[in-house]
Amino acid sequence: MRGILSTCVIFCGCFAVSRAEASVSIGIDLTSQTMHVRSASGSYDWPVSTARSGYRTPRGSYHPYQLQRMHYSRKYHMSPMPYSIFFAGGYAIHGTYSTGSLGRPASHGCIRLAPGNAAALYHMVQSEGARITISGSPPRSTYYAGIHRRRAAATYAAAYGQRYNPLSYVPGRNGPVAVRAWQTNPVARSAPQGFFWP
């Protein structure tokens, strides 16, 4: 009888150790703006958005230290952050409703996912734990696009002898320039007719 009990204890102990060591592997590639997830439930590749020009997403290896089903960012106007997985200071992996921006840098530093993918990841991490690895560097086009916009604004200000303020040139609802197009690039869309952009 003791032999059977000791065998059961050893077997259960081994099972508990292997289950405790199992964790979700989350790899974020800043260059391709993708996340690769390996867990007990399978492997997934999802598009993400990381830090846009002027902000940064920290690189390195991390473990989540806090999970929140719904978090509101006090730093950024109470923006909703569903299924937040905090891993370094105020940085988190979370869902976003701006799914059109996924696949390119668009955040203040957090890693954004589609809400459904964020929910799935949240539940995996909640049950298994996780290791997060962030590598690569942001796409160069984002960096140069930021420089180009700043140079264009300075050129416009120099040419017209005034301080650049894109909000001064917001198109009307029925104007010739669509509001959506102006939001995409207010500098180029706001220039007077005939102004040449470098």
C-alpha positions as semicolon CSV with decimal commas, in nm:
position;residue;x (nm);y (nm);z (nm)
1;M;0,000;0,000;0,000
2;R;0,283;0,241;0,091
3;G;0,451;0,167;-0,242
4;I;0,138;0,266;-0,434
5;L;0,098;0,588;-0,233
6;S;0,463;0,687;-0,279
7;T;0,436;0,620;-0,655
8;C;0,124;0,840;-0,672
9;V;0,295;1,118;-0,476
10;I;0,602;1,110;-0,707
11;F;0,383;1,104;-1,020
12;C;0,162;1,391;-0,898
13;G;0,468;1,589;-0,789
14;C;0,626;1,557;-1,134
15;F;0,301;1,659;-1,301
16;A;0,268;1,965;-1,073
17;V;0,628;2,076;-1,146
18;S;0,587;2,048;-1,523
19;R;0,256;2,236;-1,511
20;A;0,400;2,513;-1,290
21;E;0,692;2,562;-1,531
22;A;0,462;2,588;-1,835
23;S;0,416;2,949;-1,936
24;V;0,314;3,154;-2,236
25;S;0,602;3,272;-2,454
26;I;0,530;3,616;-2,602
27;G;0,774;3,752;-2,861
28;I;0,726;4,104;-2,998
29;D;0,924;4,211;-3,305
30;L;0,936;4,590;-3,330
31;T;1,069;4,574;-3,687
32;S;0,779;4,374;-3,831
33;Q;0,521;4,499;-3,576
34;T;0,413;4,144;-3,498
35;M;0,364;3,930;-3,189
36;H;0,433;3,557;-3,181
37;V;0,265;3,366;-2,899
38;R;0,332;3,005;-2,793
39;S;0,116;2,852;-2,523
40;A;-0,046;2,527;-2,416
41;S;-0,343;2,618;-2,638
42;G;-0,135;2,671;-2,954
43;S;0,078;2,919;-3,148
44;Y;-0,043;3,253;-3,281
45;D;0,094;3,540;-3,490
46;W;-0,081;3,874;-3,450
47;P;-0,018;4,227;-3,581
48;V;0,057;4,486;-3,312
49;S;0,121;4,857;-3,280
50;T;0,416;4,975;-3,074
51;A;0,560;5,321;-3,007
52;R;0,526;5,579;-3,279
53;S;0,787;5,845;-3,355
54;G;0,880;6,042;-3,043
55;Y;0,795;5,757;-2,803
56;R;0,957;5,423;-2,722
57;T;0,865;5,065;-2,644
58;P;1,129;4,916;-2,413
59;R;1,329;4,620;-2,544
60;G;1,431;4,324;-2,329
61;S;1,280;4,031;-2,139
62;Y;1,002;4,075;-1,884
63;H;0,746;3,893;-1,674
64;P;0,396;4,039;-1,625
65;Y;0,352;4,194;-1,283
66;Q;-0,014;4,300;-1,304
67;L;-0,322;4,207;-1,507
68;Q;-0,629;4,432;-1,531
69;R;-0,943;4,337;-1,723
70;M;-1,007;4,708;-1,796
71;H;-0,764;4,988;-1,724
72;Y;-0,807;5,359;-1,801
73;S;-0,489;5,556;-1,864
74;R;-0,471;5,863;-1,640
75;K;-0,165;5,979;-1,834
76;Y;-0,347;5,979;-2,171
77;H;-0,692;6,127;-2,109
78;M;-0,849;5,818;-1,949
79;S;-0,802;5,615;-2,269
80;P;-0,945;5,263;-2,234
81;M;-0,692;4,978;-2,222
82;P;-0,891;4,651;-2,222
83;Y;-0,716;4,330;-2,115
84;S;-0,402;4,504;-1,988
85;I;-0,094;4,297;-1,910
86;F;0,158;4,529;-1,740
87;F;0,520;4,424;-1,774
88;A;0,745;4,729;-1,710
89;G;0,640;5,043;-1,522
90;G;0,340;5,184;-1,705
91;Y;0,403;4,978;-2,020
92;A;0,144;4,714;-2,104
93;I;0,016;4,482;-2,372
94;H;-0,351;4,569;-2,420
95;G;-0,641;4,575;-2,663
96;T;-0,715;4,872;-2,885
97;Y;-1,021;4,990;-3,072
98;S;-0,794;5,153;-3,335
99;T;-0,753;4,827;-3,523
100;G;-0,677;5,010;-3,849
101;S;-0,339;5,111;-3,702
102;L;-0,227;4,756;-3,624
103;G;0,084;4,647;-3,810
104;R;0,254;4,987;-3,778
105;P;0,380;5,205;-3,491
106;A;0,096;5,409;-3,341
107;S;0,112;5,399;-2,959
108;H;0,275;5,599;-2,681
109;G;0,489;5,295;-2,598
110;C;0,242;5,021;-2,506
111;I;0,189;4,719;-2,728
112;R;-0,159;4,726;-2,880
113;L;-0,354;4,424;-3,004
114;A;-0,698;4,369;-3,157
115;P;-0,951;4,332;-2,870
116;G;-1,023;3,963;-2,943
117;N;-0,654;3,874;-2,952
118;A;-0,589;4,077;-2,636
119;A;-0,867;3,890;-2,454
120;A;-0,729;3,551;-2,564
121;L;-0,376;3,648;-2,456
122;Y;-0,500;3,786;-2,124
123;H;-0,671;3,456;-2,039
124;M;-0,366;3,252;-2,143
125;V;-0,135;3,463;-1,925
126;Q;-0,383;3,454;-1,638
127;S;-0,384;3,074;-1,634
128;E;-0,024;2,995;-1,738
129;G;0,196;3,297;-1,659
130;A;0,421;3,444;-1,927
131;R;0,762;3,554;-2,042
132;I;0,767;3,859;-2,271
133;T;1,057;3,928;-2,508
134;I;1,073;4,251;-2,708
135;S;1,335;4,278;-2,982
136;G;1,413;4,454;-3,309
137;S;1,394;4,822;-3,384
138;P;1,106;5,036;-3,507
139;P;1,066;5,063;-3,884
140;R;1,293;5,338;-4,020
141;S;1,013;5,485;-4,230
142;T;0,833;5,592;-3,911
143;Y;1,142;5,773;-3,787
144;Y;1,200;5,948;-4,118
145;A;0,830;6,032;-4,159
146;G;0,847;6,217;-3,824
147;I;1,154;6,410;-3,939
148;H;0,990;6,492;-4,274
149;R;0,678;6,630;-4,104
150;R;0,886;6,852;-3,874
151;R;1,095;6,980;-4,165
152;A;0,784;7,046;-4,374
153;A;0,631;7,245;-4,087
154;A;0,950;7,451;-4,048
155;T;0,966;7,515;-4,425
156;Y;0,604;7,629;-4,426
157;A;0,665;7,862;-4,131
158;A;0,975;8,011;-4,295
159;A;0,799;8,060;-4,629
160;Y;0,499;8,238;-4,482
161;G;0,667;8,415;-4,188
162;Q;0,440;8,272;-3,924
163;R;0,439;8,006;-3,662
164;Y;0,303;7,676;-3,790
165;N;-0,024;7,569;-3,633
166;P;-0,214;7,300;-3,825
167;L;-0,529;7,358;-3,620
168;S;-0,561;7,699;-3,783
169;Y;-0,624;7,528;-4,113
170;V;-0,871;7,257;-4,019
171;P;-1,097;7,202;-4,322
172;G;-1,469;7,257;-4,284
173;R;-1,703;6,958;-4,303
174;N;-1,798;7,037;-4,662
175;G;-1,459;7,177;-4,763
176;P;-1,248;7,055;-5,055
177;V;-1,019;6,851;-4,825
178;A;-1,171;6,560;-4,635
179;V;-1,128;6,578;-4,259
180;R;-0,993;6,221;-4,255
181;A;-0,724;6,311;-4,511
182;W;-0,632;6,622;-4,314
183;Q;-0,599;6,415;-3,994
184;T;-0,358;6,180;-4,171
185;N;-0,121;6,460;-4,272
186;P;-0,231;6,806;-4,156
187;V;0,089;6,975;-4,275
188;A;0,064;6,875;-4,641
189;R;-0,315;6,909;-4,652
190;S;-0,316;7,254;-4,495
191;A;-0,074;7,423;-4,734
192;P;-0,204;7,699;-4,960
193;Q;-0,247;7,618;-5,331
194;G;0,081;7,610;-5,521
195;F;0,302;7,551;-5,215
196;F;0,573;7,295;-5,300
197;W;0,657;7,027;-5,042
198;P;1,016;6,899;-5,043
